[in-house]
Amino acid sequence: MTIAKGFLLFCFLALFTGGAAHGNEWNPEDVMGYKECAKCHKPQIRKWQETAHHETFREFHRQDKAKQIAETMGVDRVRDTDAICADCHYTVGMDRGRERVISGISCESCHGPATDWIAIHQPEGNGVKREYEAPHDRQERHAKVRAAGMIIPSDTYGFANNCMGCHLTPNEKLVNTAEHPAGSSFDLMERLEKVRHGPEPDANEKNMIKVIGYAVELEHSLRGLAQSKEAGRYRDKMQERLYVALANLNGLAKLTGAAPLKGLLSEIPKAYNPTDSASLLKTADQIQKKAQKWSDDKIGDQFTNAVNHKHIASAPVPSAPSSQPKAPEPQPAPEPAPKPAEPEPAPQPAPQPEPEPAPQQPEPAASPAVQPDPAPTPAPTVPATPKVEPKPAPSKPQPLVSEFGVYTPQSRQLCDTDNPWLLGKVPASQTRLASESCFGVDIQARPGANVYLISQSSGAAPLMLLPDPCNAFGGPIAKGRYHVPNASGQPTALRLDPGAGEESFHLVVIDNADANEAFQSITSALPDACGNYPSQQLTQSLEDSLRAFEGNHSDVDWSVIRFSHD
């Protein structure tokens, strides 16, 4: 393995689409139609044509349930542009000078009408491809197209919000009168997998989708409940969805231990009054603000393991708390005080004859002093049994290693560029690499733990890659996350040596001070990427040394990835 010119950055853009038509009004004149997108995105169009979103154009208006709902709502033709169905079940645009339903749920249903952004959503320059675009140019382009109305794939909140605009039916009359579904149990990650037509999102992106999907469902359920005018099916369904979303967010908070999510849940109510619109909307705005910030800040690494959350499909609806203070009971008015009577002169007592003196009586003996009743004998004191408070279950610590992969770009052309691998990455162990291919390593370890990465080529001595005293690869780029090489360091890439061989990458993570100190007996016998060579060598193979060390120490995790190349 050698160090060669290039630049690897493991911030892979998840090119996925949302799962619904738009839920907002737009101008059909701004819609260009999927055929315009197909000029450059043929693979994506072919994938879309395999989905239910595409088939709704041909099938939806023929369904008996759709016809029944349309009849109840007074709609003559389901596919009319002014029908209540069009916004969510079709794409409405201009065709031969008239507004028409031009396709099913299509590109612009998920990304927004394209007229204002289609010319600027690609990298500038004739023939310039996204995989060769400099990071700062991409950031500037994303800002421009978002301002022009495009919902870009990396805007997790924007996509989730757009999906929920239709997957949670915001129409009380439609649900109450026509018994239109108020939306189904909704796991955004599962829905996106059905329509995704780009590279698979990485672990952090999946975590973001999982958490933000439920946050947006809670937000939209609160807004839907706030607009309800009367008790009925619509209000009941909004409450059901509200508490399902809340239950899933609470489950995610326990699973991930994520401080941002715990903070939000501590700030919002646990039960809601369906008639208190002001409070419902205030909480919805609060959730929207937090979810949008999480999306913009790309904090998926703080939601570790969120993608492993199992969807909770039902939750109890608690009694609604009253938002009005209880009125005091009326008290009877006090009777007026009677007017005081005029004082009458006091009567004079009649004269009484003086009494005769009583006969002398002997003085009685002094009565004994009254003694207080003796105090009752106290019962033996039994110490009160202390109230045993249930101890909260200790939060499950993050595993020492939650991600470890060696990857190569899908195209060898990217090995010599100064750009991220936006076309995607392939695990090196799942492909046969050619001589002098390039690759990189991605690690997510417990924050604060000591991380060691040791590589070994066939027939060569082991080489320490992490830690590196000369900062060849840099430290962690986030809490516990390492990329080798590090994009914030020198513009270098790892490249395979010429000729056939086998590569091994050994990851050792230690979260124990004593074990970490003892591990120096191994690291001190290894050369490093900075050109430092030790005077001593290992007395046994690297793997035997690591296996013996792991068996003798706690809080140590060791794993290896191997792959061959031509």
Salt bridges, closest charged atoms under 4 A:
GLU36 OE2 - LYS39 NZ 3.14
GLU55 OE2 - HIS54 ND1 2.96
GLU55 OE2 - ARG58 NH2 2.77
ASP80 OD1 - ARG77 NH1 2.55
ASP95 OD2 - ARG96 NH2 3.23
ASP95 OD2 - ARG100 NE 3.56
GLU124 OE2 - LYS144 NZ 3.89
GLU133 OE1 - ARG141 NH2 2.77
ASP137 OD1 - HIS136 NE2 3.24
GLU140 OE2 - LYS144 NZ 3.62
ASP155 OD2 - ARG146 NH2 3.38
ASP187 OD2 - LYS210 NZ 2.81
GLU193 OE2 - ARG196 NE 3.18
GLU200 OE2 - LYS206 NZ 2.37
GLU217 OE2 - ARG241 NH2 2.85
GLU219 OE2 - ARG223 NE 3.06
GLU240 OE1 - LYS237 NZ 3.72
GLU267 OE1 - LYS290 NZ 2.96
ASP285 OD1 - ARG223 NH2 2.91
ASP296 OD1 - ARG146 NH2 3.53
ASP297 OD2 - LYS293 NZ 2.91
GLU389 OE2 - LYS387 NZ 3.86
GLU403 OE1 - ARG481 NH2 3.13
ASP416 OD1 - ARG495 NH2 2.65
ASP442 OD2 - LYS425 NZ 3.90
ASP442 OD1 - ARG481 NH1 2.90
ASP442 OD1 - HIS483 NE2 2.99
GLU503 OE2 - HIS565 NE2 3.09
ASP511 OD2 - ARG446 NH1 2.91
GLU543 OE2 - HIS506 NE2 3.41
GLU543 OE1 - ARG547 NH2 3.79
GLU543 OE2 - ARG562 NH2 2.23
ASP544 OD1 - ARG547 NH1 3.17
ASP566 OD1 - ARG432 NE 2.72
